[in-house]
């Protein structure tokens, strides 16, 4: 039975928003290094036996301005 969990993930480097999908690694998967598509921050590619996938859903508005969440 395939089980997948989805969570929100915000890049600590640039505040870009990702959907973080955690899935069981079916076959043997290579641990490819993942990086933020926006700021190249290294992201964890796996967690234990689970593999992590990131789907960019929102880029930070302006990288030169400091993000100030209300
Ligand atoms: Zn980033």
PDB file of the backbone (N, CA, C, O) and the ligand in Angstrom, with CONECT records:
HET     ZN  A 101       1
ATOM      1  N   UNK A   1       0.857  -1.191   0.000  1.00  0.00           N
ATOM      2  CA  UNK A   1       0.000   0.000   0.000  1.00  0.00           C
ATOM      3  C   UNK A   1       0.889   1.235   0.000  1.00  0.00           C
ATOM      4  O   UNK A   1       1.772   1.396   0.843  1.00  0.00           O
ATOM      5  N   UNK A   2       0.637   2.068  -0.937  1.00  0.00           N
ATOM      6  CA  UNK A   2       1.455   3.265  -1.065  1.00  0.00           C
ATOM      7  C   UNK A   2       0.852   4.380  -0.234  1.00  0.00           C
ATOM      8  O   UNK A   2      -0.343   4.670  -0.301  1.00  0.00           O
ATOM      9  N   UNK A   3       1.690   4.970   0.522  1.00  0.00           N
ATOM     10  CA  UNK A   3       1.210   6.046   1.374  1.00  0.00           C
ATOM     11  C   UNK A   3       2.088   7.265   1.168  1.00  0.00           C
ATOM     12  O   UNK A   3       3.314   7.168   1.134  1.00  0.00           O
ATOM     13  N   UNK A   4       1.453   8.393   1.032  1.00  0.00           N
ATOM     14  CA  UNK A   4       2.224   9.613   0.815  1.00  0.00           C
ATOM     15  C   UNK A   4       1.694  10.704   1.716  1.00  0.00           C
ATOM     16  O   UNK A   4       0.486  10.837   1.914  1.00  0.00           O
ATOM     17  N   UNK A   5       2.584  11.459   2.242  1.00  0.00           N
ATOM     18  CA  UNK A   5       2.199  12.587   3.074  1.00  0.00           C
ATOM     19  C   UNK A   5       2.635  13.876   2.391  1.00  0.00           C
ATOM     20  O   UNK A   5       3.701  13.950   1.779  1.00  0.00           O
ATOM     21  N   UNK A   6       1.805  14.861   2.508  1.00  0.00           N
ATOM     22  CA  UNK A   6       2.122  16.151   1.904  1.00  0.00           C
ATOM     23  C   UNK A   6       2.164  17.191   3.002  1.00  0.00           C
ATOM     24  O   UNK A   6       1.307  17.229   3.884  1.00  0.00           O
ATOM     25  N   UNK A   7       3.152  18.012   2.930  1.00  0.00           N
ATOM     26  CA  UNK A   7       3.274  19.068   3.923  1.00  0.00           C
ATOM     27  C   UNK A   7       3.769  20.329   3.244  1.00  0.00           C
ATOM     28  O   UNK A   7       4.301  20.291   2.134  1.00  0.00           O
ATOM     29  N   UNK A   8       3.589  21.424   3.915  1.00  0.00           N
ATOM     30  CA  UNK A   8       4.130  22.671   3.402  1.00  0.00           C
ATOM     31  C   UNK A   8       5.572  22.802   3.862  1.00  0.00           C
ATOM     32  O   UNK A   8       5.940  22.393   4.962  1.00  0.00           O
ATOM     33  N   UNK A   9       6.348  23.368   3.008  1.00  0.00           N
ATOM     34  CA  UNK A   9       7.742  23.590   3.358  1.00  0.00           C
ATOM     35  C   UNK A   9       8.146  24.968   2.871  1.00  0.00           C
ATOM     36  O   UNK A   9       7.864  25.350   1.735  1.00  0.00           O
ATOM     37  N   UNK A  10       8.794  25.693   3.727  1.00  0.00           N
ATOM     38  CA  UNK A  10       9.272  27.015   3.341  1.00  0.00           C
ATOM     39  C   UNK A  10      10.790  27.007   3.405  1.00  0.00           C
ATOM     40  O   UNK A  10      11.390  26.692   4.433  1.00  0.00           O
ATOM     41  N   UNK A  11      11.382  27.358   2.296  1.00  0.00           N
ATOM     42  CA  UNK A  11      12.833  27.359   2.240  1.00  0.00           C
ATOM     43  C   UNK A  11      13.384  28.348   3.261  1.00  0.00           C
ATOM     44  O   UNK A  11      13.003  29.519   3.265  1.00  0.00           O
ATOM     45  N   UNK A  12      14.270  27.882   4.118  1.00  0.00           N
ATOM     46  CA  UNK A  12      14.830  28.786   5.119  1.00  0.00           C
ATOM     47  C   UNK A  12      15.739  29.840   4.506  1.00  0.00           C
ATOM     48  O   UNK A  12      16.048  30.848   5.141  1.00  0.00           O
ATOM     49  N   UNK A  13      16.162  29.606   3.284  1.00  0.00           N
ATOM     50  CA  UNK A  13      17.085  30.552   2.679  1.00  0.00           C
ATOM     51  C   UNK A  13      16.402  31.718   1.996  1.00  0.00           C
ATOM     52  O   UNK A  13      16.884  32.849   2.060  1.00  0.00           O
ATOM     53  N   UNK A  14      15.263  31.446   1.332  1.00  0.00           N
ATOM     54  CA  UNK A  14      14.659  32.511   0.525  1.00  0.00           C
ATOM     55  C   UNK A  14      13.154  32.613   0.715  1.00  0.00           C
ATOM     56  O   UNK A  14      12.511  33.427   0.051  1.00  0.00           O
ATOM     57  N   UNK A  15      12.577  31.819   1.594  1.00  0.00           N
ATOM     58  CA  UNK A  15      11.143  31.864   1.893  1.00  0.00           C
ATOM     59  C   UNK A  15      10.272  31.372   0.742  1.00  0.00           C
ATOM     60  O   UNK A  15       9.063  31.599   0.743  1.00  0.00           O
ATOM     61  N   UNK A  16      10.862  30.714  -0.220  1.00  0.00           N
ATOM     62  CA  UNK A  16      10.037  30.133  -1.275  1.00  0.00           C
ATOM     63  C   UNK A  16       9.190  29.027  -0.666  1.00  0.00           C
ATOM     64  O   UNK A  16       9.632  28.321   0.241  1.00  0.00           O
ATOM     65  N   UNK A  17       7.967  28.882  -1.173  1.00  0.00           N
ATOM     66  CA  UNK A  17       7.068  27.871  -0.616  1.00  0.00           C
ATOM     67  C   UNK A  17       7.062  26.630  -1.491  1.00  0.00           C
ATOM     68  O   UNK A  17       6.986  26.710  -2.718  1.00  0.00           O
ATOM     69  N   UNK A  18       7.141  25.503  -0.844  1.00  0.00           N
ATOM     70  CA  UNK A  18       7.123  24.234  -1.540  1.00  0.00           C
ATOM     71  C   UNK A  18       6.045  23.335  -0.950  1.00  0.00           C
ATOM     72  O   UNK A  18       5.679  23.449   0.220  1.00  0.00           O
ATOM     73  N   UNK A  19       5.554  22.446  -1.793  1.00  0.00           N
ATOM     74  CA  UNK A  19       4.828  21.296  -1.291  1.00  0.00           C
ATOM     75  C   UNK A  19       5.852  20.200  -1.080  1.00  0.00           C
ATOM     76  O   UNK A  19       6.585  19.835  -1.999  1.00  0.00           O
ATOM     77  N   UNK A  20       5.896  19.696   0.097  1.00  0.00           N
ATOM     78  CA  UNK A  20       6.855  18.648   0.418  1.00  0.00           C
ATOM     79  C   UNK A  20       6.115  17.322   0.483  1.00  0.00           C
ATOM     80  O   UNK A  20       5.255  17.116   1.340  1.00  0.00           O
ATOM     81  N   UNK A  21       6.456  16.437  -0.423  1.00  0.00           N
ATOM     82  CA  UNK A  21       5.810  15.133  -0.486  1.00  0.00           C
ATOM     83  C   UNK A  21       6.762  14.079   0.034  1.00  0.00           C
ATOM     84  O   UNK A  21       7.893  13.937  -0.430  1.00  0.00           O
ATOM     85  N   UNK A  22       6.272  13.358   0.998  1.00  0.00           N
ATOM     86  CA  UNK A  22       7.074  12.275   1.577  1.00  0.00           C
ATOM     87  C   UNK A  22       6.523  10.957   1.072  1.00  0.00           C
ATOM     88  O   UNK A  22       5.331  10.683   1.213  1.00  0.00           O
ATOM     89  N   UNK A  23       7.365  10.158   0.496  1.00  0.00           N
ATOM     90  CA  UNK A  23       6.885   8.895  -0.062  1.00  0.00           C
ATOM     91  C   UNK A  23       7.862   7.782   0.264  1.00  0.00           C
ATOM     92  O   UNK A  23       9.057   8.000   0.460  1.00  0.00           O
ATOM     93  N   UNK A  24       7.320   6.612   0.314  1.00  0.00           N
ATOM     94  CA  UNK A  24       8.179   5.457   0.497  1.00  0.00           C
ATOM     95  C   UNK A  24       8.975   5.230  -0.777  1.00  0.00           C
ATOM     96  O   UNK A  24       8.437   5.279  -1.883  1.00  0.00           O
ATOM     97  N   UNK A  25      10.219   4.988  -0.608  1.00  0.00           N
ATOM     98  CA  UNK A  25      11.039   4.718  -1.777  1.00  0.00           C
ATOM     99  C   UNK A  25      10.764   3.300  -2.239  1.00  0.00           C
ATOM    100  O   UNK A  25      11.128   2.336  -1.566  1.00  0.00           O
ATOM    101  N   UNK A  26      10.122   3.177  -3.386  1.00  0.00           N
ATOM    102  CA  UNK A  26       9.717   1.866  -3.892  1.00  0.00           C
ATOM    103  C   UNK A  26      10.929   1.038  -4.269  1.00  0.00           C
ATOM    104  O   UNK A  26      11.291   0.082  -3.582  1.00  0.00           O
ATOM    105  N   UNK A  27      11.540   1.417  -5.356  1.00  0.00           N
ATOM    106  CA  UNK A  27      12.767   0.730  -5.740  1.00  0.00           C
ATOM    107  C   UNK A  27      13.922   1.440  -5.059  1.00  0.00           C
ATOM    108  O   UNK A  27      13.739   2.378  -4.283  1.00  0.00           O
ATOM    109  N   UNK A  28      15.060   0.984  -5.360  1.00  0.00           N
ATOM    110  CA  UNK A  28      16.209   1.676  -4.789  1.00  0.00           C
ATOM    111  C   UNK A  28      16.394   2.990  -5.532  1.00  0.00           C
ATOM    112  O   UNK A  28      16.515   3.019  -6.757  1.00  0.00           O
ATOM    113  N   UNK A  29      16.412   4.017  -4.808  1.00  0.00           N
ATOM    114  CA  UNK A  29      16.540   5.325  -5.427  1.00  0.00           C
ATOM    115  C   UNK A  29      17.862   5.947  -5.022  1.00  0.00           C
ATOM    116  O   UNK A  29      18.340   5.805  -3.897  1.00  0.00           O
ATOM    117  N   UNK A  30      18.404   6.617  -5.956  1.00  0.00           N
ATOM    118  CA  UNK A  30      19.669   7.269  -5.658  1.00  0.00           C
ATOM    119  C   UNK A  30      19.412   8.516  -4.829  1.00  0.00           C
ATOM    120  O   UNK A  30      18.408   9.206  -5.009  1.00  0.00           O
ATOM    121  N   UNK A  31      20.304   8.783  -3.950  1.00  0.00           N
ATOM    122  CA  UNK A  31      20.176   9.983  -3.141  1.00  0.00           C
ATOM    123  C   UNK A  31      20.780  11.165  -3.888  1.00  0.00           C
ATOM    124  O   UNK A  31      21.920  11.572  -3.665  1.00  0.00           O
ATOM    125  N   UNK A  32      19.965  11.683  -4.772  1.00  0.00           N
ATOM    126  CA  UNK A  32      20.450  12.843  -5.498  1.00  0.00           C
ATOM    127  C   UNK A  32      20.327  14.070  -4.601  1.00  0.00           C
ATOM    128  O   UNK A  32      19.311  14.254  -3.931  1.00  0.00           O
ATOM    129  N   UNK A  33      21.323  14.875  -4.591  1.00  0.00           N
ATOM    130  CA  UNK A  33      21.237  16.088  -3.780  1.00  0.00           C
ATOM    131  C   UNK A  33      20.192  17.033  -4.353  1.00  0.00           C
ATOM    132  O   UNK A  33      20.147  17.279  -5.558  1.00  0.00           O
ATOM    133  N   UNK A  34      19.356  17.555  -3.471  1.00  0.00           N
ATOM    134  CA  UNK A  34      18.334  18.494  -3.904  1.00  0.00           C
ATOM    135  C   UNK A  34      18.720  19.893  -3.447  1.00  0.00           C
ATOM    136  O   UNK A  34      19.354  20.086  -2.410  1.00  0.00           O
ATOM    137  N   UNK A  35      18.318  20.841  -4.247  1.00  0.00           N
ATOM    138  CA  UNK A  35      18.595  22.227  -3.898  1.00  0.00           C
ATOM    139  C   UNK A  35      17.366  23.060  -4.187  1.00  0.00           C
ATOM    140  O   UNK A  35      16.573  22.749  -5.076  1.00  0.00           O
ATOM    141  N   UNK A  36      17.226  24.117  -3.424  1.00  0.00           N
ATOM    142  CA  UNK A  36      16.146  25.069  -3.674  1.00  0.00           C
ATOM    143  C   UNK A  36      16.295  25.618  -5.088  1.00  0.00           C
ATOM    144  O   UNK A  36      17.386  25.996  -5.513  1.00  0.00           O
ATOM    145  N   UNK A  37      15.165  25.655  -5.812  1.00  0.00           N
ATOM    146  CA  UNK A  37      15.228  26.138  -7.186  1.00  0.00           C
ATOM    147  C   UNK A  37      15.529  27.626  -7.252  1.00  0.00           C
ATOM    148  O   UNK A  37      15.957  28.137  -8.287  1.00  0.00           O
ATOM    149  N   UNK A  38      15.307  28.305  -6.164  1.00  0.00           N
ATOM    150  CA  UNK A  38      15.449  29.755  -6.168  1.00  0.00           C
ATOM    151  C   UNK A  38      16.811  30.195  -5.636  1.00  0.00           C
ATOM    152  O   UNK A  38      17.500  31.002  -6.260  1.00  0.00           O
ATOM    153  N   UNK A  39      17.184  29.669  -4.503  1.00  0.00           N
ATOM    154  CA  UNK A  39      18.398  30.169  -3.856  1.00  0.00           C
ATOM    155  C   UNK A  39      19.486  29.113  -3.724  1.00  0.00           C
ATOM    156  O   UNK A  39      20.549  29.382  -3.165  1.00  0.00           O
ATOM    157  N   UNK A  40      19.228  27.921  -4.232  1.00  0.00           N
ATOM    158  CA  UNK A  40      20.236  26.849  -4.234  1.00  0.00           C
ATOM    159  C   UNK A  40      20.565  26.325  -2.851  1.00  0.00           C
ATOM    160  O   UNK A  40      21.588  25.668  -2.655  1.00  0.00           O
ATOM    161  N   UNK A  41      19.717  26.610  -1.911  1.00  0.00           N
ATOM    162  CA  UNK A  41      19.937  26.074  -0.574  1.00  0.00           C
ATOM    163  C   UNK A  41      19.792  24.559  -0.622  1.00  0.00           C
ATOM    164  O   UNK A  41      18.830  24.057  -1.205  1.00  0.00           O
ATOM    165  N   UNK A  42      20.711  23.828  -0.031  1.00  0.00           N
ATOM    166  CA  UNK A  42      20.579  22.368  -0.012  1.00  0.00           C
ATOM    167  C   UNK A  42      19.341  21.947   0.769  1.00  0.00           C
ATOM    168  O   UNK A  42      19.048  22.479   1.840  1.00  0.00           O
ATOM    169  N   UNK A  43      18.616  20.970   0.204  1.00  0.00           N
ATOM    170  CA  UNK A  43      17.415  20.472   0.865  1.00  0.00           C
ATOM    171  C   UNK A  43      17.574  18.971   1.093  1.00  0.00           C
ATOM    172  O   UNK A  43      18.194  18.272   0.291  1.00  0.00           O
ATOM    173  N   UNK A  44      17.018  18.496   2.175  1.00  0.00           N
ATOM    174  CA  UNK A  44      17.116  17.077   2.477  1.00  0.00           C
ATOM    175  C   UNK A  44      16.383  16.270   1.408  1.00  0.00           C
ATOM    176  O   UNK A  44      15.243  16.578   1.063  1.00  0.00           O
ATOM    177  N   UNK A  45      17.032  15.253   0.895  1.00  0.00           N
ATOM    178  CA  UNK A  45      16.439  14.444  -0.169  1.00  0.00           C
ATOM    179  C   UNK A  45      15.737  13.221   0.378  1.00  0.00           C
ATOM    180  O   UNK A  45      14.970  12.570  -0.331  1.00  0.00           O
ATOM    181  N   UNK A  46      15.992  12.906   1.625  1.00  0.00           N
ATOM    182  CA  UNK A  46      15.366  11.725   2.187  1.00  0.00           C
ATOM    183  C   UNK A  46      15.275  11.882   3.693  1.00  0.00           C
ATOM    184  O   UNK A  46      15.965  12.693   4.311  1.00  0.00           O
ATOM    185  N   UNK A  47      14.397  11.076   4.250  1.00  0.00           N
ATOM    186  CA  UNK A  47      14.244  11.085   5.700  1.00  0.00           C
ATOM    187  C   UNK A  47      14.062   9.640   6.135  1.00  0.00           C
ATOM    188  O   UNK A  47      12.968   9.087   6.027  1.00  0.00           O
ATOM    189  N   UNK A  48      15.108   9.043   6.612  1.00  0.00           N
ATOM    190  CA  UNK A  48      15.028   7.633   6.924  1.00  0.00           C
ATOM    191  C   UNK A  48      14.846   6.841   5.644  1.00  0.00           C
ATOM    192  O   UNK A  48      15.650   6.947   4.718  1.00  0.00           O
ATOM    193  N   UNK A  49      13.780   6.044   5.596  1.00  0.00           N
ATOM    194  CA  UNK A  49      13.516   5.269   4.393  1.00  0.00           C
ATOM    195  C   UNK A  49      12.633   6.020   3.413  1.00  0.00           C
ATOM    196  O   UNK A  49      12.392   5.553   2.300  1.00  0.00           O
ATOM    197  N   UNK A  50      12.159   7.167   3.821  1.00  0.00           N
ATOM    198  CA  UNK A  50      11.290   7.931   2.939  1.00  0.00           C
ATOM    199  C   UNK A  50      12.124   8.841   2.037  1.00  0.00           C
ATOM    200  O   UNK A  50      13.202   9.312   2.401  1.00  0.00           O
ATOM    201  N   UNK A  51      11.578   9.061   0.861  1.00  0.00           N
ATOM    202  CA  UNK A  51      12.202  10.035  -0.013  1.00  0.00           C
ATOM    203  C   UNK A  51      11.363  11.296   0.003  1.00  0.00           C
ATOM    204  O   UNK A  51      10.143  11.241   0.157  1.00  0.00           O
ATOM    205  N   UNK A  52      12.006  12.407  -0.155  1.00  0.00           N
ATOM    206  CA  UNK A  52      11.325  13.696  -0.099  1.00  0.00           C
ATOM    207  C   UNK A  52      11.370  14.344  -1.477  1.00  0.00           C
ATOM    208  O   UNK A  52      12.394  14.351  -2.161  1.00  0.00           O
ATOM    209  N   UNK A  53      10.210  14.890  -1.854  1.00  0.00           N
ATOM    210  CA  UNK A  53      10.147  15.605  -3.128  1.00  0.00           C
ATOM    211  C   UNK A  53       9.580  16.985  -2.864  1.00  0.00           C
ATOM    212  O   UNK A  53       8.675  17.163  -2.049  1.00  0.00           O
ATOM    213  N   UNK A  54      10.128  17.948  -3.565  1.00  0.00           N
ATOM    214  CA  UNK A  54       9.705  19.331  -3.362  1.00  0.00           C
ATOM    215  C   UNK A  54       9.091  19.869  -4.642  1.00  0.00           C
ATOM    216  O   UNK A  54       9.644  19.720  -5.731  1.00  0.00           O
ATOM    217  N   UNK A  55       7.939  20.496  -4.485  1.00  0.00           N
ATOM    218  CA  UNK A  55       7.289  21.118  -5.631  1.00  0.00           C
ATOM    219  C   UNK A  55       7.115  22.598  -5.331  1.00  0.00           C
ATOM    220  O   UNK A  55       6.377  22.986  -4.425  1.00  0.00           O
ATOM    221  N   UNK A  56       7.794  23.396  -6.094  1.00  0.00           N
ATOM    222  CA  UNK A  56       7.741  24.839  -5.869  1.00  0.00           C
ATOM    223  C   UNK A  56       6.350  25.364  -6.179  1.00  0.00           C
ATOM    224  O   UNK A  56       5.836  25.174  -7.281  1.00  0.00           O
ATOM    225  N   UNK A  57       5.750  26.019  -5.212  1.00  0.00           N
ATOM    226  CA  UNK A  57       4.420  26.576  -5.459  1.00  0.00           C
ATOM    227  C   UNK A  57       4.434  28.094  -5.432  1.00  0.00           C
ATOM    228  O   UNK A  57       3.558  28.728  -6.020  1.00  0.00           O
ATOM    229  N   UNK A  58       5.391  28.676  -4.777  1.00  0.00           N
ATOM    230  CA  UNK A  58       5.449  30.140  -4.791  1.00  0.00           C
ATOM    231  C   UNK A  58       6.874  30.619  -4.569  1.00  0.00           C
ATOM    232  O   UNK A  58       7.547  30.248  -3.607  1.00  0.00           O
ATOM    233  N   UNK A  59       7.286  31.432  -5.474  1.00  0.00           N
ATOM    234  CA  UNK A  59       8.610  32.023  -5.308  1.00  0.00           C
ATOM    235  C   UNK A  59       8.517  33.232  -4.384  1.00  0.00           C
ATOM    236  O   UNK A  59       7.459  33.849  -4.259  1.00  0.00           O
ATOM    237  N   UNK A  60       9.605  33.556  -3.755  1.00  0.00           N
ATOM    238  CA  UNK A  60       9.603  34.796  -2.964  1.00  0.00           C
ATOM    239  C   UNK A  60       9.412  35.978  -3.892  1.00  0.00           C
ATOM    240  O   UNK A  60       9.905  35.978  -5.020  1.00  0.00           O
ATOM    241  N   UNK A  61       8.687  36.996  -3.412  1.00  0.00           N
ATOM    242  CA  UNK A  61       8.337  38.103  -4.300  1.00  0.00           C
ATOM    243  C   UNK A  61       9.558  38.859  -4.806  1.00  0.00           C
ATOM    244  O   UNK A  61       9.684  39.143  -5.997  1.00  0.00           O
ATOM    245  N   UNK A  62      10.424  39.168  -3.910  1.00  0.00           N
ATOM    246  CA  UNK A  62      11.617  39.911  -4.319  1.00  0.00           C
ATOM    247  C   UNK A  62      12.763  39.475  -3.453  1.00  0.00           C
ATOM    248  O   UNK A  62      12.726  39.597  -2.228  1.00  0.00           O
ATOM    249  N   UNK A  63      13.776  38.968  -4.100  1.00  0.00           N
ATOM    250  CA  UNK A  63      14.875  38.417  -3.312  1.00  0.00           C
ATOM    251  C   UNK A  63      15.703  39.511  -2.666  1.00  0.00           C
ATOM    252  O   UNK A  63      16.451  39.255  -1.722  1.00  0.00           O
ATOM    253  N   UNK A  64      15.572  40.719  -3.166  1.00  0.00           N
ATOM    254  CA  UNK A  64      16.404  41.785  -2.603  1.00  0.00           C
ATOM    255  C   UNK A  64      15.736  42.457  -1.420  1.00  0.00           C
ATOM    256  O   UNK A  64      16.377  43.183  -0.661  1.00  0.00           O
ATOM    257  N   UNK A  65      14.445  42.211  -1.270  1.00  0.00           N
ATOM    258  CA  UNK A  65      13.752  42.778  -0.124  1.00  0.00           C
ATOM    259  C   UNK A  65      13.645  41.723   0.960  1.00  0.00           C
ATOM    260  O   UNK A  65      13.471  40.540   0.667  1.00  0.00           O
ATOM    261  N   UNK A  66      13.746  42.132   2.165  1.00  0.00           N
ATOM    262  CA  UNK A  66      13.616  41.185   3.258  1.00  0.00           C
ATOM    263  C   UNK A  66      12.146  40.839   3.440  1.00  0.00           C
ATOM    264  O   UNK A  66      11.280  41.712   3.495  1.00  0.00           O
ATOM    265  N   UNK A  67      11.896  39.559   3.530  1.00  0.00           N
ATOM    266  CA  UNK A  67      10.528  39.116   3.754  1.00  0.00           C
ATOM    267  C   UNK A  67      10.123  39.443   5.179  1.00  0.00           C
ATOM    268  O   UNK A  67      10.846  39.165   6.135  1.00  0.00           O
ATOM    269  N   UNK A  68       8.967  40.032   5.293  1.00  0.00           N
ATOM    270  CA  UNK A  68       8.501  40.382   6.632  1.00  0.00           C
ATOM    271  C   UNK A  68       7.096  39.854   6.842  1.00  0.00           C
ATOM    272  O   UNK A  68       6.120  40.559   6.585  1.00  0.00           O
ATOM    273  N   UNK A  69       6.990  38.655   7.294  1.00  0.00           N
ATOM    274  CA  UNK A  69       5.642  38.107   7.562  1.00  0.00           C
ATOM    275  C   UNK A  69       4.952  38.888   8.659  1.00  0.00           C
ATOM    276  O   UNK A  69       5.571  39.305   9.638  1.00  0.00           O
ATOM    277  N   UNK A  70       3.673  39.076   8.477  1.00  0.00           N
ATOM    278  CA  UNK A  70       2.928  39.861   9.457  1.00  0.00           C
ATOM    279  C   UNK A  70       2.755  39.086  10.751  1.00  0.00           C
ATOM    280  O   UNK A  70       2.150  39.591  11.697  1.00  0.00           O
TER     281      UNK A  70
HETATM  282 ZN    ZN A 101      15.410  28.932  -1.307  1.00  0.00          ZN
END
